[in-house]
Amino acid sequence: MTPQLLELVNQINALGNDWHGAGSVNRQVLLAIARHCSAMGELRHTAETGAGRSTLLFSHLSRDHVVFAVDARGSLAKPRESPLLKPGRVTFIEGPTQKTLPAYPFDRAFQAVLIDGPHAYPFPDIEYFHFYPHLDPGGLLILDDTQIPTIGRMFEILKADAMYELIEVVHTTAFLRRTGAPTHNPYGDEWHRQGYNRPYYESLRADGSPIESRFGPLLRRLSGAVPPAFKERVPEFVKRKLWRRM
């Protein structure tokens, strides 16, 4: 990272986490975005859902940055008015991503995509569906707010997929790199080929019925006795392993 880029991150961070009312990524996340993107050189095309301090940073990292967002408590107005926004590099597409993404032509490949729009199910999944076929091999997929269960579940699914390798998690923001694995057909199925589903698929008999583990009855009885609040704290990978044995 160049000294100039580090200074830019510091200037953006100085705006404060409450710069607008919809929440902002912190300095560590801004530094991680700058570090990973600058290592790829100047990016041709990038995109994000949601807007804020990350928008200012991407305007300096990318020649063409597209923002899909609603103006939630100044999240669009603030970046548009900021002197830190690099002119002529950002296109703002205002409106709910549930409407704007299906209408977008997607006539280019993206080297980095940040998903940070609406967080209620199934809206983050809808955003991912529209972006993932257009993410370049070697490109970055950035998921913010993985502490929210709807985002956390998507993160668990994607990091188990051959299409991605997990680079790092900074605070509650996950950075994944697109591998050279074939793109999952957006209009097909093949659920059994996805890493998140594979343990379940491999536990099936040829006729599609589950293979009964000798531990299954005991684990099911124990599961029924465990309080729901405790179950929520069990990591997903542990749940999947136990599920295979039930």
Residue, then its C-alpha position, 0 to 999 in steps of 0.5 A: m500500500t502506498p503512503q498516499l493510499l494510507e493517507l486517504v484511508n486516514q482521511i476517510n476514517a477521520l470522517g467518523n463511524d457516525w458520518h452518516g446514520a446507516g453505519s460505516v465500515n471501520r478503519q481496519v476494514l478500510l485498510a483491508i479493502a485498500r490492501h487487497c485491492s491495491a495488490m491487484g493494481e488499478l481495478r477496471h470495474t467494481a461494485e457495492t451494495g450500500a454506500g458510505r466511506s467504502t464508496l469514497l475509497f473505491s472511487h480511488l481504487s477503481r476506474d469504474h465503480v457502481v453503487f446500488a443503494v437507497d439513501a438511508r440516513g445520508s448514506l448516498a448524499k454524504p459520499r456524493e457531496s464529499p470532496l474525497l470522492k474522486p470525480g467521474r469514477v462512480t455511478f450511483i444507482e438509487g433504489p432498493t437493490q431488490k429492484t435495481l439489480p435485476a434491471y441492471p445489464f451486467d455487461r462487464a466483469f467485476q474485480a471486486v464486489l462488496i455486499d452490504g445492502p439490505h440484511a433481511y433474508p433473502f435479500p443478501d442472497i438475491e444480491y449475491f445471485h446477481f453478482y457472482p456470475h460476473l466476478d472475475p477469477g482472482g476477484l474479491l467478494i467482500l461480505d460485511d456484517t457477517q455477525i448477522p445470522t442471515i449474512g453469517r449463513m451465506f458466508e458459511i455456504l460460500k467459504a465451503d464452495a470451491m469457487y472461493e478461498l477465504i483470505e481473511v475476516v476483519h472484524t465482521t467483514a469477510f474477504l473471499r477470493r474467486t478461484g478458477a473453479p467453474t461457475h455454478n450455473p445460475y439457472g441450474d441446480e446441482w446442489h450436491r456439488q456444492g461444498y456446503n451440501r456435500p457432507y449431506y449428499e455423501s451420507l445418502r444411500a444410492d436410493g436417496s435415503p439417509i444412511e443411519s449412523r449408529f450414533g443417530p438415535l442417541l444424538r437426536r435424543l441429546s439434541g432435543a434436550v439441548p436449550p435453543a440458546f446453546k444450539e445457536r452458539v455451536p459453530e456451523f461446521v460442528k453442526r454439519k458434522l453432527w448432522r451427518r451422524m444423525 
